[in-house]
Amino acid sequence: MSEIKKRGNNERLIFYITEEEVQEIANKKLFRSLDDFELKIVAKEVESAFTSDLEAVLDVAIEDACNTEKQ
């Protein structure tokens, strides 16, 4: 599911992802489990400036979550 939100003069495309979709992506990334990076993006909005490549957006979000967890 996605929606378009207005912020000032900027429109942002917001993607909402389910836990099942995140699990599928985590499996592709060969993580042992969702607990490995405490998926902070499960109930979080993943924002993209009108991209059709949702997987690339999620890759960045997952990488971000992993980097945050390491700090």
C-alpha positions in Angstrom: 0.0 0.0 0.0 1.3 3.5 -0.7 0.0 7.0 -0.6 1.1 10.5 -1.6 1.6 13.1 1.1 2.1 16.8 0.7 4.7 18.6 2.7 4.9 22.2 1.8 5.6 22.3 -1.9 7.0 18.8 -1.9 5.0 15.6 -2.6 6.4 12.4 -1.1 5.4 8.9 -1.9 5.0 6.9 1.3 5.3 3.1 1.2 3.9 1.0 4.1 5.3 -2.5 4.4 4.0 -5.5 6.3 6.0 -7.7 8.7 5.7 -10.5 6.1 7.2 -8.3 3.4 10.1 -7.4 5.7 10.7 -11.0 6.6 10.9 -11.9 2.9 13.4 -9.1 2.3 15.4 -10.2 5.4 15.5 -13.7 4.1 16.8 -12.5 0.7 19.5 -10.6 2.6 20.5 -13.8 4.5 19.9 -12.3 7.9 19.4 -15.0 10.5 16.2 -13.4 11.8 14.4 -10.2 12.1 15.9 -9.8 15.6 19.4 -9.5 14.0 18.6 -5.8 13.3 15.5 -5.3 15.4 13.5 -4.1 12.4 12.7 -0.6 13.3 11.2 -0.2 9.8 8.3 -2.7 10.3 5.8 -0.1 11.4 7.7 2.8 10.1 7.0 4.7 6.9 9.6 4.2 4.2 9.8 7.4 2.1 10.8 7.8 -1.5 10.8 10.6 -3.9 8.6 9.0 -6.5 10.6 5.9 -7.2 9.1 2.7 -8.6 12.0 0.7 -7.2 10.6 -0.2 -3.8 13.2 -2.9 -3.2 16.0 -0.3 -3.5 14.2 2.0 -1.1 13.9 -0.9 1.4 17.6 -1.9 0.9 18.5 1.6 2.0 16.1 1.4 5.0 17.5 -2.0 6.1 21.1 -0.8 5.7 20.2 2.3 7.7 18.7 0.1 10.5 21.7 -2.1 10.6 24.1 0.8 10.8 22.1 2.4 13.5 22.1 -0.9 15.5 25.9 -1.1 15.2 26.5 2.4 16.7 
